[in-house]
Amino acid sequence: MPSTVAKKRRSRIQRITDVAARVFATQGFHATRMQDIADELDLQKGTLYYYFPSKEALLFHIVEEEVGHAVEQMEQVMALEATPTVKIEKGIMGHLTVFQRYADIYSIYLFEKLNLINQEAAVRVDALGRKYEQYWHELLAQAVQAGELRQNLNIKLTTKAILGMCNMTLIWFKPDGPLTIEETAAHFNELLLDGMRP
């Protein structure tokens, strides 16, 4: 059973990451200083550095957690008692929901990760990303095998297309815009499934 000290540490790390994500989203990653995050937490900057040696380490911790949530969400979709195309619909809805929760954080990672120096953390996050992509590849293969999608479908290319389409909502989707997440997911599903069916 976890000790009180371990629980307290996990609780503090969670609070730090929650606040850091909010500050990054408000001020932008590059404009944010560790001091800004410490001030929001009412902590000494040295205490913050005790848990995370840099703001990049903090960013990657948040991204790793969130990509982990995306993988877990896709695992739940794969385990559903449902047809492959229903799972595709739910998978797209889940992807958009998870990504929009921390849209600014994902944007920094996806579009600026080559400029970040914490390559060890990047390797871990990329491994989770490959696992997530593999689930989509398997799901499309199941849909083809079940006769729900056409037999000549290029599964690898279609997987990339689905993920690319969903990821790019980070650039243009606005929570207060003309479309909700649900409407966007429904349009994506209609567009994709109508184009892939036999």
N, C-alpha and C positions, 0 to 999 in steps of 0.2 A: 504494500500500500504506500502511495507517495507520502513523503514526509511533509510536515507543515512548511518547512523551509523551501522544499521543491515546489509546493503549491503556490507559495508566495512569490517565488521567482517567476513561475509561469504566468501568474496573474499580472505581475509588473511588466513582463515582456509583452503580454497582450495589450496592456494599456499603452505602452510605448508605441507599439506598431499601429494601434488604432489612431492615436494622436498624430503620429508621423505621417500616416496616409492622408489624414485631413489637411495637415500643413503643406505636404507636397502638392496636394490637389489645389489648394488655395493660392500658394505662392509660386508654385513651379519647383521642380526638383533642383534645378541649377541655382535658383535664387535663394533656396532654403539653406540656412546654416544649422549646424547641430545646436547652436545656442538658441535658435528660434524654437526648436522642438523642446529643448530643456525648459525654456521659459513657459511654454504652453503646459508642460507637465509639472511645473513648479519644482523642478529638480536642479541640482548642481550639474553643470555640464560634465564634470568628471564622473558623476554617477551614470549618466547616459553612455559615456564612453566605456564604462565597465561592462555594459551589456552589448554594445555595438561599437566596434572600433572606428567606424566611419559611416557617413550617411549612405554610401553605396551598399555597405553591409546591411544596413537597415532596409534599404530599398529591396535588395535581393531577398531578404527574409520575408518581406511582405509579398513579393511576387511568388516566391516558392510556396508560401502558404496558399495563395489564391489559385495558382495553377494546380496545386494539390487538391483544392476544393473542386476545380473543374474536372479533374480526373475522377474523383469520387462521384461526382454528379453523373459522369458518363458511365461509370460502373453500375450505378443504380439504373440508368436507362437500359443498359445491356441486359440487366437481370429481370426486366419487366416481362410479364406474361402478355406479350403484344406482338403484332406483326412487325417485321423490319421497317416498313414505311412509317408506322406509328412511332416507332423508336427514333427514326430520323427526325420526325416533326418535333418530338420532345427534346431530342439532342440539340437541335438548332435553338429552340426556345431557351434551353438551359445554358447554352454557350453565350447567347446574347445577354442573359440575365447576369451571369457570373462576371462577364467582361465589363458590363456597364456599372457594376457595383464599385469597382476601382478603375474606372476608365483612364484617369490620368496616370495612374501607376503602370497599367499595362502599356499605355502609349509610350511612356519613357522606356520601358523594357524592350518592346518590339521594335521601336524606331531609332533608339539611341544606344542599344546595348553594345554595339561595337566600340563606342566611345567610353564605355565603363571598364574599369580595370579589375574588378573582382571576378576573374575568369573561373575560379574554382566554383563559385556560387552559380555562375552562368552555366557551367557544365551540368550541375544538378538540375537546374530549371529546364534546360534543354532536354535532359533525359525524361523528365515528366512530360514535356511537350511531345516527345516522340511516342511515349506511351499513349497519350491522348489521341494522337493522330492514328496510331495503330487500331484503337477502338473504332474509329470512324471507318478505317479500311475494312475491318472485319464486318461491321454493320452493313456497309454497302455490298460486300460479297454475299452476305446472308440474303439481302434483298434480291440480288441477281439470282441466286440459287433457288429462292422461293418463287421466282417468276414475276416478282413485283416490279423489277426494273429490267431493262432490255439486256439481252445476253452479251452484246458487244460493247457494253459500257466499259470505258477505261477507268477502272476503279482508282488507280493511283492518282491520275489527273483529276478525277472528280473529287477525291478527298481533299486535294490541294485547293481546288476551286471553292469548295464549301467553307473550308477554314479561312481562306483568303477573303471571301465575301463577308463572312461574319466578323473577322478581325478588322476589316476596314470600316466597320461602323464606329470604331473608336475615333475616326476622323470626322465623320459627318453627323452621326446621330446626336440629337439633343433631347434630353428628358422633357423639356418644355416645348419641343418642336411639334410639327403637324402629325407625327406618327408616334404611337406608343410602342414599347418593346413587343407587346403581343401582336400588334398590327404588322410590325416589321417582320417578325418571325413568321406570321401567317403568309405574308407576301413572298418571303424567301422560300418557304415550303412549297407554295403553289408554283413558283417559277422553276424550282429545282425538280420537283416530282413530275410535273407535266412534261419537262424536258427529258426525263430519264425513263419514263414508263415505256413498255413495249408498244 
